[in-house]
């Protein structure tokens, strides 16, 4: 027999100012050949598989076991596998269901707010890519369970607690899939970037160039730069400069070295160039940090 547990949440005006509020959270286990969707959903949530539905909120679902089918206005029919998370978007028509032969276990959490809207506008999340394959994660399951317990308890400021869990879930989903993709493409590439990061970090006081790093690793500069940015989110030159500026902060705070000495030790073109980059990064000139 299928199992379904859910909780629907209310948020006051003050809660909405937090930037993200939770509307619903639940869990269901659908056995093979059981009817779907399950009963007991609140108005606006139940849907007919053929007609689908449109929500006025986001929902994030995770399938630790089983398989299913998903399609939406932006994505044609696609298979949902064990270890998939998928995101529903407000105003986006969608429909999904477990395979009759497999059934599934699924967790879901619904939410809304400008925090999520901003991420969508920035292109981190998109209706054109709603499905994320992360594999089985006990941490993900634990977070859903924590949110459900918080919803049942309804203690003071539970909305803020659940909003934090939603952000944690989204961050883990995004990070886990990206790392799986990188590992799948080539373990050798991952090892290469890790070696490069260590080499750069250990050579901040030298005149080591990014071109030399690429050459030592036996890869072209353009390919190295592309892979490095894909893996770290930064170009290797920016990564190196940020580490040098971080090191400069330490030297300014813990030594009596002059600003000029620090600039040249960390291989900046000139003290003026160093001061300009330092202010862009920290909002203060080196002399201001030294005086503090």
Backbone bond lengths (Angstrom), bond angles and torsions (degrees), N, CA, C in turn:
res aa  C-N    CA-C-N  psi(-1)  N-CA   C-N-CA  omega(-1)  CA-C   N-CA-C  phi
1 X - - - 1.469 - - 1.531 109.30 -
2 X 1.331 116.70 137.05 1.455 121.16 -179.48 1.515 111.70 -66.79
3 X 1.330 115.66 150.84 1.462 122.69 178.88 1.515 108.86 -121.78
4 X 1.324 115.75 136.09 1.461 119.30 178.35 1.528 109.22 -145.33
5 X 1.324 115.76 127.33 1.460 122.46 176.87 1.517 107.90 -129.08
6 X 1.311 115.92 133.30 1.465 117.96 -179.48 1.517 110.11 -150.14
7 X 1.317 114.77 159.02 1.460 121.83 178.79 1.520 107.54 -142.28
8 X 1.311 116.29 133.22 1.462 121.95 178.99 1.521 108.81 -108.59
9 X 1.318 116.17 133.39 1.453 121.96 -170.62 1.530 112.29 -110.54
10 X 1.318 115.25 152.08 1.454 122.39 173.34 1.527 109.13 -110.91
11 X 1.315 116.48 149.66 1.463 121.19 178.10 1.514 108.52 -132.09
12 X 1.344 116.60 135.31 1.462 119.59 177.93 1.533 110.02 -88.09
13 X 1.298 115.54 176.18 1.463 120.02 -175.88 1.524 111.62 -61.44
14 X 1.323 115.97 -36.49 1.461 119.90 179.17 1.529 110.85 -66.23
15 X 1.322 117.11 -38.77 1.468 121.40 178.32 1.530 111.07 -58.77
16 X 1.323 116.36 -41.66 1.466 119.81 -176.66 1.527 111.99 -63.72
17 X 1.344 116.87 -25.93 1.459 120.25 178.96 1.528 112.13 -69.86
18 X 1.334 116.86 -13.49 1.460 121.30 177.00 1.530 111.38 -67.88
19 X 1.336 115.98 -23.94 1.459 120.41 177.04 1.509 114.57 106.47
20 X 1.353 116.58 -14.71 1.453 120.07 179.04 1.519 108.18 -158.30
21 X 1.320 117.35 128.73 1.461 121.67 178.03 1.524 109.53 -128.20
22 X 1.331 115.95 148.05 1.457 122.53 -178.68 1.521 109.45 -96.00
23 X 1.326 115.95 136.21 1.465 121.36 -176.69 1.529 113.10 -107.68
24 X 1.332 116.09 -35.03 1.466 119.70 -176.93 1.521 109.39 -155.70
25 X 1.313 115.81 151.08 1.455 120.87 175.47 1.512 108.44 -150.64
26 X 1.333 117.09 144.82 1.450 118.24 -178.82 1.515 113.56 -171.52
27 X 1.326 113.26 -179.03 1.458 122.57 -177.97 1.520 107.54 -145.88
28 X 1.324 116.24 145.09 1.456 119.12 174.67 1.520 110.25 -146.37
29 X 1.315 114.98 149.15 1.459 122.08 173.74 1.517 107.42 -125.64
30 X 1.324 116.30 115.12 1.456 122.96 -178.89 1.522 108.32 -106.30
31 X 1.316 116.93 117.37 1.456 120.85 179.71 1.529 110.53 -78.45
32 X 1.330 118.08 158.77 1.469 119.94 178.69 1.525 111.65 -54.28
33 X 1.328 115.83 136.03 1.471 125.06 177.48 1.528 114.06 69.08
34 X 1.338 118.95 7.99 1.467 120.70 174.03 1.528 110.10 -76.84
35 X 1.324 116.38 154.59 1.462 121.14 179.40 1.531 109.96 -69.34
36 X 1.325 115.04 151.30 1.458 121.61 -179.04 1.516 108.70 -151.40
37 X 1.336 120.59 141.33 1.463 128.81 2.50 1.538 112.65 -71.59
38 X 1.324 115.80 162.65 1.455 121.15 176.31 1.522 110.28 -74.31
39 X 1.316 115.82 162.40 1.459 121.37 179.10 1.525 110.14 -85.50
40 X 1.324 115.60 172.48 1.459 121.09 172.45 1.513 115.15 91.37
41 X 1.319 117.77 9.50 1.464 119.53 178.19 1.529 110.38 -81.64
42 X 1.318 116.68 148.57 1.458 121.51 179.11 1.523 110.30 -70.39
43 X 1.324 115.81 164.64 1.461 120.61 178.01 1.528 110.40 -56.16
44 X 1.315 115.25 136.33 1.462 120.43 178.92 1.502 113.95 92.77
45 X 1.346 117.45 -9.82 1.467 120.36 -178.01 1.535 112.61 -109.02
46 X 1.319 118.04 -34.47 1.459 120.38 179.80 1.531 109.58 -68.09
47 X 1.334 116.90 146.05 1.462 118.71 179.42 1.517 111.39 -147.49
48 X 1.314 114.77 154.50 1.452 123.16 174.12 1.524 108.14 -88.22
49 X 1.337 117.50 133.32 1.457 120.77 -174.90 1.523 112.66 -59.52
50 X 1.317 116.74 -37.35 1.460 119.85 -178.71 1.521 111.98 -75.24
51 X 1.323 116.21 -41.32 1.469 120.45 -177.68 1.522 112.07 -81.62
52 X 1.338 116.94 -25.40 1.456 119.72 -177.47 1.518 110.96 70.06
53 X 1.308 116.36 -161.99 1.463 120.67 179.71 1.524 110.20 -160.18
54 X 1.321 115.92 168.68 1.457 124.06 174.21 1.528 107.40 -130.71
55 X 1.317 117.85 126.39 1.463 122.60 179.44 1.523 110.35 -100.33
56 X 1.318 115.91 162.16 1.470 120.14 174.21 1.524 110.40 -105.56
57 X 1.340 116.28 25.48 1.460 121.91 -177.98 1.522 108.96 -150.27
58 X 1.328 115.70 172.32 1.457 121.92 170.95 1.531 108.49 -89.79
59 X 1.329 116.23 150.52 1.453 120.88 168.47 1.519 108.52 -137.92
60 X 1.338 115.26 138.50 1.454 121.57 178.02 1.521 108.39 -116.76
61 X 1.328 116.85 120.18 1.462 122.54 -176.14 1.524 110.09 -117.20
62 X 1.343 114.80 147.42 1.463 121.61 179.41 1.522 109.08 -131.72
63 X 1.344 115.47 134.11 1.465 121.23 -179.37 1.530 108.83 -115.54
64 X 1.331 118.41 93.51 1.463 119.45 178.57 1.523 113.17 -74.56
65 X 1.346 117.28 -22.18 1.461 121.12 179.47 1.525 109.31 -142.72
66 X 1.333 115.97 145.10 1.459 120.95 175.99 1.517 112.98 97.91
67 X 1.323 114.75 -175.40 1.460 121.89 179.08 1.517 109.77 -143.45
68 X 1.321 115.84 161.25 1.459 119.32 -179.90 1.511 112.01 -161.44
69 X 1.320 114.56 -169.24 1.467 123.08 -179.77 1.522 108.59 -128.04
70 X 1.328 116.02 139.97 1.465 121.96 177.22 1.517 108.97 -134.79
71 X 1.332 116.44 140.07 1.460 120.15 167.31 1.514 109.02 -152.45
72 X 1.329 114.91 156.74 1.463 120.91 -175.93 1.515 109.43 -147.21
73 X 1.323 115.46 -177.91 1.459 119.79 178.16 1.524 111.28 -62.92
74 X 1.347 117.02 -27.01 1.463 120.95 -176.35 1.516 113.80 -100.79
75 X 1.347 117.61 -18.14 1.462 121.24 -172.87 1.523 109.37 -129.80
76 X 1.321 115.87 128.97 1.457 118.95 176.70 1.523 110.26 -70.48
77 X 1.327 116.40 169.94 1.463 121.30 -175.86 1.526 111.37 -52.18
78 X 1.345 115.81 126.71 1.454 120.77 -177.36 1.520 110.21 -137.90
79 X 1.310 116.61 149.87 1.458 121.68 -177.80 1.528 110.36 -79.96
80 X 1.324 115.81 135.48 1.455 122.72 171.91 1.522 107.80 -99.96
81 X 1.322 116.98 127.94 1.453 121.82 -177.23 1.530 111.01 -111.12
82 X 1.317 115.17 166.97 1.460 118.94 173.18 1.524 109.30 -56.75
83 X 1.322 115.72 134.97 1.456 119.59 -179.54 1.508 114.28 89.12
84 X 1.342 117.64 6.86 1.463 120.78 177.87 1.525 111.21 -90.25
85 X 1.329 116.08 142.57 1.460 122.89 165.46 1.524 106.13 -113.73
86 X 1.332 116.02 144.41 1.465 117.69 174.63 1.517 110.18 -139.77
87 X 1.329 113.11 146.69 1.454 121.44 -172.07 1.522 109.92 -113.02
88 X 1.328 115.80 128.33 1.466 122.25 174.78 1.524 108.61 -98.27
89 X 1.321 115.84 141.38 1.458 120.91 -175.04 1.529 110.72 -112.78
90 X 1.338 118.12 144.00 1.464 120.09 178.10 1.523 111.43 -62.27
91 X 1.324 115.58 137.18 1.451 120.94 179.06 1.513 114.32 78.94
92 X 1.347 118.34 2.84 1.464 122.81 -176.61 1.533 109.66 -105.96
93 X 1.341 116.75 117.94 1.468 119.99 177.62 1.520 110.05 -62.96
94 X 1.342 116.81 139.94 1.463 120.78 179.55 1.526 110.59 -156.72
95 X 1.309 115.22 163.92 1.467 122.40 172.27 1.526 107.64 -155.12
96 X 1.324 116.68 147.80 1.460 120.47 179.24 1.526 109.02 -158.34
97 X 1.324 116.14 158.80 1.460 120.27 179.65 1.523 109.65 -166.83
98 X 1.337 117.93 155.70 1.466 120.56 174.87 1.520 110.48 -75.28
99 X 1.322 117.15 155.76 1.451 121.10 173.39 1.530 108.67 -70.13
100 X 1.347 116.45 137.43 1.462 120.11 179.60 1.526 111.83 -57.16
101 X 1.321 116.38 -35.54 1.461 120.43 -175.19 1.531 113.12 -76.70
102 X 1.332 116.52 -17.31 1.454 119.53 -175.18 1.521 114.00 -116.80
103 X 1.351 116.72 -38.45 1.457 118.82 -169.03 1.519 109.62 67.60
104 X 1.344 116.85 -171.21 1.457 119.32 174.53 1.523 111.56 -166.93
105 X 1.316 114.10 164.88 1.458 122.57 165.80 1.515 106.29 -110.62
106 X 1.310 116.73 133.19 1.461 118.69 -179.35 1.523 111.14 -142.63
107 X 1.312 114.49 146.84 1.465 123.05 173.11 1.526 107.32 -115.08
108 X 1.330 116.45 147.32 1.464 118.36 175.63 1.519 110.00 -143.94
109 X 1.330 114.05 155.72 1.454 120.92 173.40 1.525 107.51 -146.18
110 X 1.333 116.79 132.28 1.459 122.67 -179.64 1.522 109.98 -107.63
111 X 1.329 116.45 146.57 1.460 119.90 -175.33 1.524 109.67 -162.05
112 X 1.310 116.22 166.85 1.459 121.73 177.52 1.517 109.00 -154.54
113 X 1.328 115.81 162.42 1.459 119.54 176.45 1.517 112.73 144.04
114 X 1.337 116.45 162.34 1.468 121.23 -176.88 1.518 113.62 -65.21
115 X 1.351 118.58 -24.50 1.472 119.60 176.38 1.522 110.69 -55.50
116 X 1.355 115.89 -47.39 1.456 120.22 179.94 1.522 111.40 -72.13
117 X 1.313 116.77 -40.38 1.467 120.26 179.27 1.528 110.72 -56.17
118 X 1.336 116.41 -40.84 1.466 120.81 -179.02 1.526 111.34 -65.81
119 X 1.334 117.20 -37.53 1.463 120.10 179.53 1.528 110.86 -66.88
120 X 1.317 115.73 -37.62 1.460 119.45 177.85 1.528 109.92 -67.09
121 X 1.331 116.62 -44.00 1.465 120.17 179.46 1.524 111.19 -61.78
122 X 1.339 116.68 -34.23 1.465 120.92 -179.39 1.525 112.45 -79.68
123 X 1.334 117.63 -6.18 1.456 120.92 176.07 1.517 115.21 87.68
124 X 1.342 118.22 7.52 1.460 119.75 177.06 1.527 110.57 -69.65
125 X 1.325 116.22 -35.23 1.460 122.49 -178.51 1.521 108.34 -130.17
126 X 1.341 116.72 143.59 1.455 119.20 -174.07 1.519 111.17 -149.98
127 X 1.332 118.00 142.38 1.470 120.77 173.68 1.518 112.75 -59.46
128 X 1.335 117.19 -21.93 1.469 120.80 178.76 1.536 112.26 -75.78
129 X 1.351 116.12 -14.26 1.466 120.48 176.84 1.528 108.91 -137.64
130 X 1.329 116.49 76.76 1.467 119.15 -176.07 1.523 114.66 -88.07
131 X 1.339 118.39 -15.43 1.471 121.51 -172.66 1.529 110.08 -106.58
132 X 1.337 115.58 131.78 1.462 122.90 -179.99 1.525 108.74 -125.56
133 X 1.326 116.85 126.52 1.465 119.59 178.03 1.521 108.95 -97.50
134 X 1.331 116.82 112.59 1.466 121.30 -177.09 1.526 112.11 -116.60
135 X 1.343 118.22 -8.41 1.452 120.63 -175.69 1.525 111.10 77.72
136 X 1.325 115.69 -175.29 1.468 118.22 179.40 1.521 109.80 -77.65
137 X 1.335 116.07 133.75 1.460 121.51 179.41 1.518 109.38 -137.89
138 X 1.333 116.14 112.80 1.459 119.89 175.57 1.512 112.20 -63.12
139 X 1.339 116.81 -29.90 1.468 120.16 178.92 1.522 111.18 -67.02
140 X 1.325 116.77 -39.15 1.465 120.29 178.20 1.525 110.03 -63.70
141 X 1.326 117.23 -47.11 1.466 121.20 178.49 1.525 110.25 -59.10
142 X 1.323 117.02 -43.10 1.465 121.27 -179.77 1.524 111.68 -61.33
143 X 1.322 117.09 -38.94 1.467 120.51 179.84 1.532 110.90 -65.84
144 X 1.325 116.78 -42.47 1.471 119.27 176.52 1.533 110.41 -60.51
145 X 1.314 116.29 -42.68 1.468 119.76 -179.46 1.532 111.04 -65.61
146 X 1.320 117.51 -38.75 1.465 121.09 177.26 1.529 110.45 -62.00
147 X 1.324 116.09 -42.88 1.463 119.67 179.71 1.523 110.99 -64.87
148 X 1.340 116.69 -40.44 1.466 120.35 179.75 1.528 110.60 -64.96
149 X 1.328 117.40 -41.58 1.465 120.47 178.23 1.526 110.94 -64.36
150 X 1.325 117.01 -39.36 1.459 120.59 177.68 1.522 110.98 -64.66
151 X 1.348 115.93 -37.46 1.466 120.11 178.68 1.525 110.83 -66.23
152 X 1.321 117.55 -40.19 1.460 120.93 179.41 1.523 110.91 -66.95
153 X 1.318 115.84 -40.57 1.469 120.06 -176.65 1.525 111.34 -71.09
154 X 1.355 116.58 -38.14 1.465 122.35 -179.12 1.514 112.37 51.69
155 X 1.323 116.30 43.88 1.455 120.99 176.44 1.529 109.50 -70.85
156 X 1.327 115.74 169.48 1.461 120.08 178.53 1.522 109.87 -57.50
157 X 1.323 116.31 136.61 1.461 124.08 177.94 1.529 112.88 63.08
158 X 1.319 116.16 27.76 1.466 119.38 177.34 1.529 111.28 -65.09
159 X 1.334 117.72 -28.27 1.461 119.60 178.00 1.529 111.07 -62.25
160 X 1.327 116.05 -41.13 1.461 119.43 179.85 1.532 110.71 -67.22
161 X 1.326 115.98 -38.26 1.460 120.02 177.39 1.530 110.61 -63.35
162 X 1.333 116.95 -47.08 1.461 120.41 -179.03 1.524 111.77 -67.58
163 X 1.329 117.48 -33.97 1.466 120.46 176.54 1.523 110.37 -61.79
164 X 1.323 116.52 -39.36 1.460 120.42 176.89 1.516 111.48 -63.38
165 X 1.330 116.92 -38.60 1.465 120.83 178.92 1.529 110.33 -66.39
166 X 1.330 116.60 -40.74 1.472 119.98 177.43 1.529 110.37 -59.52
167 X 1.325 116.49 -46.36 1.462 119.61 179.43 1.531 111.18 -62.08
168 X 1.329 116.07 -37.42 1.467 120.22 177.69 1.529 110.27 -64.61
169 X 1.321 116.73 -43.98 1.463 121.17 179.33 1.527 111.19 -60.59
170 X 1.320 116.35 -46.46 1.459 120.06 -178.25 1.529 110.64 -65.14
171 X 1.322 116.58 -42.43 1.457 120.11 178.44 1.515 112.15 -62.14
172 X 1.337 117.21 -42.55 1.462 120.72 178.69 1.525 111.10 -66.10
173 X 1.331 116.39 -42.98 1.463 120.50 178.85 1.527 110.23 -57.60
174 X 1.302 116.16 -48.74 1.460 121.95 -176.81 1.526 110.53 -63.60
175 X 1.337 116.12 -46.20 1.454 121.20 -177.22 1.526 112.33 -70.04
176 X 1.332 117.43 -45.02 1.461 120.78 -177.45 1.523 111.70 -60.55
177 X 1.338 116.89 -44.95 1.462 118.13 -178.94 1.519 111.47 -65.91
178 X 1.335 116.76 -42.45 1.460 119.46 -179.72 1.526 111.24 -60.37
179 X 1.328 116.69 -41.92 1.456 119.98 -179.37 1.528 111.56 -69.43
180 X 1.339 116.97 -36.75 1.461 119.96 176.30 1.526 110.04 -62.83
181 X 1.340 116.71 -42.54 1.460 120.44 179.27 1.524 111.16 -61.77
182 X 1.328 115.74 -43.56 1.454 119.40 -179.21 1.531 111.42 -65.77
183 X 1.331 116.40 -41.28 1.459 120.40 179.95 1.525 110.29 -66.51
184 X 1.337 116.02 -36.97 1.457 120.18 -178.39 1.520 111.15 -68.27
185 X 1.319 115.77 -40.31 1.456 119.14 -177.87 1.528 111.42 -60.31
186 X 1.299 116.67 -49.00 1.454 118.26 178.40 1.516 110.54 -175.44
187 X 1.317 114.98 117.33 1.459 119.13 176.12 1.522 110.08 -62.73
188 X 1.331 115.92 -30.93 1.459 119.90 179.43 1.525 111.27 -61.95
189 X 1.345 117.16 -38.70 1.459 120.41 178.29 1.526 110.74 -64.67
190 X 1.321 116.78 -42.90 1.460 120.89 179.67 1.525 110.05 -61.86
191 X 1.330 116.70 -44.80 1.464 120.58 178.97 1.524 110.77 -62.04
192 X 1.334 116.02 -39.45 1.457 120.09 -179.27 1.522 111.24 -62.60
193 X 1.334 117.04 -45.25 1.461 120.36 -179.11 1.520 110.79 -66.11
194 X 1.321 117.56 -38.69 1.466 120.19 177.70 1.526 111.20 -64.09
195 X 1.336 117.16 -39.15 1.463 120.81 176.52 1.526 110.10 -64.30
196 X 1.334 115.90 -41.88 1.466 120.08 -179.25 1.523 110.81 -63.75
197 X 1.324 117.35 -42.69 1.460 119.91 179.97 1.525 110.98 -62.47
198 X 1.334 116.50 -41.61 1.457 119.81 178.86 1.526 110.49 -65.13
199 X 1.331 116.86 -42.58 1.474 121.12 179.99 1.526 110.37 -61.24
200 X 1.323 117.12 -44.86 1.467 120.91 -179.86 1.513 110.25 -64.58
201 X 1.332 116.74 -44.52 1.467 121.43 -176.84 1.535 111.40 -63.58
202 X 1.331 116.16 -35.61 1.463 120.18 -176.96 1.529 112.51 -85.56
203 X 1.336 117.62 -0.73 1.471 120.41 -175.23 1.521 112.35 -125.25
204 X 1.309 117.09 30.65 1.466 120.09 -176.46 1.519 111.75 -66.90
205 X 1.346 117.49 -28.23 1.462 120.67 -179.04 1.525 112.92 -89.86
206 X 1.327 116.84 4.14 1.466 120.31 -178.79 1.529 109.95 -107.72
207 X 1.311 115.58 176.30 1.467 120.70 179.51 1.526 111.43 -93.90
208 X 1.300 116.43 22.46 1.468 121.04 -179.17 1.524 110.90 -55.48
209 X 1.336 116.59 130.86 1.465 121.57 176.64 1.527 109.69 -103.67
210 X 1.320 115.40 159.95 1.463 120.38 178.47 1.528 110.00 -66.24
211 X 1.317 116.30 -33.76 1.465 119.76 177.12 1.528 110.76 -61.37
212 X 1.347 116.31 -38.26 1.464 120.01 178.38 1.531 110.81 -66.49
213 X 1.316 116.45 -39.59 1.466 120.25 178.69 1.518 109.81 -60.47
214 X 1.332 116.36 -47.99 1.462 120.79 -179.89 1.527 110.55 -61.14
215 X 1.322 116.14 -43.39 1.469 120.47 -179.21 1.527 110.83 -62.94
216 X 1.344 116.60 -43.61 1.463 120.64 -179.99 1.527 111.92 -63.73
217 X 1.329 116.61 -29.19 1.461 121.31 -179.91 1.533 111.96 -87.87
218 X 1.327 116.21 -3.40 1.456 120.04 176.16 1.509 114.43 74.48
219 X 1.343 117.83 35.04 1.462 121.37 -178.93 1.524 108.07 -136.99
220 X 1.332 116.56 152.39 1.464 119.73 179.05 1.522 109.91 -67.36
221 X 1.341 115.84 152.14 1.458 120.06 -178.63 1.522 111.31 -60.80
222 X 1.331 117.26 -43.62 1.471 119.97 -176.63 1.522 111.31 -64.24
223 X 1.329 117.44 -41.68 1.459 120.84 179.43 1.530 110.43 -69.06
224 X 1.330 116.37 -40.78 1.467 120.63 178.39 1.521 110.87 -61.59
225 X 1.335 116.24 -45.32 1.466 120.25 -179.38 1.528 110.58 -61.37
226 X 1.340 116.71 -42.78 1.468 121.10 -179.81 1.521 111.17 -62.83
227 X 1.337 117.49 -46.88 1.464 121.15 -179.24 1.520 111.45 -66.62
228 X 1.329 116.11 -40.83 1.466 120.35 -179.08 1.527 111.06 -61.83
229 X 1.334 116.76 -45.04 1.461 120.20 -179.63 1.518 111.29 -68.48
230 X 1.331 117.88 -36.01 1.455 121.27 178.43 1.520 110.66 -63.35
231 X 1.325 116.94 -37.80 1.460 121.07 -176.01 1.526 112.27 -82.52
232 X 1.346 118.05 -39.39 1.467 120.74 -173.62 1.523 114.22 -104.10
233 X 1.342 116.90 -18.67 1.456 119.69 -175.98 1.520 113.05 86.76
234 X 1.340 117.53 -2.99 1.462 122.80 179.68 1.525 109.41 -127.97
235 X 1.319 116.29 150.55 1.457 118.79 171.20 1.531 107.33 -71.33
236 X 1.349 119.14 154.09 1.469 119.97 -179.81 1.522 112.89 -60.65
237 X 1.333 117.45 -33.85 1.469 120.12 179.82 1.532 110.74 -66.79
238 X 1.314 117.03 -43.06 1.464 120.58 178.34 1.523 110.25 -66.72
239 X 1.340 116.39 -39.80 1.470 120.91 177.48 1.524 110.19 -58.44
240 X 1.331 116.31 -46.54 1.458 120.63 179.59 1.533 111.26 -63.76
241 X 1.330 117.01 -44.68 1.457 120.29 -178.64 1.521 111.36 -65.06
242 X 1.324 117.77 -40.94 1.467 120.65 179.61 1.523 110.99 -64.01
243 X 1.331 117.25 -38.25 1.468 120.04 177.33 1.528 110.64 -66.43
244 X 1.326 116.73 -38.53 1.469 119.64 177.97 1.523 111.49 -65.80
245 X 1.328 116.71 -39.42 1.463 119.77 177.55 1.526 111.11 -67.03
246 X 1.320 115.84 -36.54 1.462 120.01 176.03 1.528 110.26 -64.06
247 X 1.332 115.75 -42.70 1.468 120.63 177.12 1.524 110.41 -64.02
248 X 1.322 117.65 -37.72 1.459 121.53 178.95 1.531 111.07 -61.26
249 X 1.319 116.85 -40.49 1.474 120.68 177.34 1.520 110.35 -59.35
250 X 1.320 116.80 -41.09 1.467 120.34 179.22 1.531 110.66 -64.37
251 X 1.338 116.62 -44.32 1.459 120.28 -178.87 1.526 111.70 -66.76
252 X 1.314 116.63 -37.77 1.466 120.15 177.92 1.524 111.45 -64.94
253 X 1.306 115.93 -33.70 1.467 120.60 -175.22 1.524 113.49 -87.57
254 X 1.328 117.17 -24.97 1.472 119.25 -169.83 1.522 114.59 -120.31
255 X 1.339 118.30 -4.10 1.470 120.31 -179.69 1.527 109.85 -130.75
256 X 1.336 114.49 171.20 1.470 120.86 176.01 1.522 111.57 -100.60
257 X 1.313 117.40 12.76 1.462 120.45 178.36 1.522 110.10 -60.16
258 X 1.318 115.94 141.65 1.460 119.50 177.28 1.521 109.94 -72.54
259 X 1.324 115.18 162.27 1.465 120.20 178.40 1.524 109.94 -61.45
260 X 1.318 116.77 -37.58 1.463 120.91 178.65 1.525 110.63 -63.68
261 X 1.337 116.43 -44.13 1.469 120.28 179.87 1.529 111.46 -62.87
262 X 1.320 115.44 -41.38 1.471 119.55 179.39 1.520 110.51 -64.35
263 X 1.320 116.41 -43.50 1.471 120.91 -178.71 1.523 110.74 -58.41
264 X 1.330 116.67 -46.21 1.462 119.11 -177.19 1.525 112.24 -76.50
265 X 1.338 117.10 -33.54 1.466 118.76 177.86 1.521 111.17 -62.73
266 X 1.350 117.02 -35.42 1.462 121.56 -178.46 1.526 112.06 -93.64
267 X 1.336 115.89 12.61 1.466 122.28 171.23 1.525 114.52 64.50
268 X 1.328 116.91 37.01 1.457 119.85 169.11 1.526 108.29 -83.24
269 X 1.320 116.62 153.02 1.461 120.98 -173.53 1.526 112.02 -60.40
270 X 1.337 116.54 -38.16 1.456 121.81 -179.09 1.522 108.57 -160.50
271 X 1.324 118.66 163.00 1.462 120.58 176.16 1.529 112.42 -59.55
272 X 1.328 116.70 -36.70 1.472 119.41 179.86 1.526 110.45 -66.27
273 X 1.320 116.51 -42.27 1.476 120.52 178.46 1.521 109.95 -63.80
274 X 1.325 116.00 -42.01 1.466 120.90 177.08 1.527 110.59 -60.06
275 X 1.327 117.68 -46.86 1.475 121.31 -178.81 1.522 111.53 -61.98
276 X 1.335 115.90 -39.62 1.465 119.68 -179.31 1.524 110.78 -65.83
277 X 1.338 117.28 -46.09 1.464 120.97 179.02 1.521 111.56 -65.50
278 X 1.316 116.01 -37.46 1.467 120.82 179.94 1.527 110.46 -63.63
279 X 1.329 117.23 -42.36 1.459 120.23 -179.89 1.521 111.47 -67.60
280 X 1.331 116.92 -39.43 1.469 119.91 177.80 1.523 110.34 -60.20
281 X 1.336 116.22 -40.73 1.469 120.92 -176.36 1.512 112.85 -77.07
282 X 1.331 117.80 -40.02 1.471 121.02 -172.02 1.523 114.64 -109.41
283 X 1.342 116.64 -15.28 1.462 119.36 -177.05 1.523 113.04 85.34
284 X 1.337 117.18 0.22 1.463 121.89 179.64 1.525 109.66 -136.26
285 X 1.331 116.17 154.02 1.446 119.60 173.20 1.533 109.38 -80.72
286 X 1.337 117.25 157.05 1.462 118.83 179.16 1.515 113.11 -55.35
287 X 1.353 116.82 -37.04 1.465 120.10 -179.43 1.526 111.37 -64.95
288 X 1.331 116.53 -34.24 1.466 119.82 179.07 1.530 111.14 -67.45
289 X 1.334 115.96 -40.91 1.468 119.33 177.19 1.517 110.51 -66.76
290 X 1.317 117.62 -41.62 1.462 122.16 179.24 1.533 110.76 -61.61
291 X 1.321 117.19 -41.58 1.475 120.22 179.77 1.532 111.89 -65.69
292 X 1.319 116.26 -35.39 1.463 118.97 177.56 1.527 111.82 -66.55
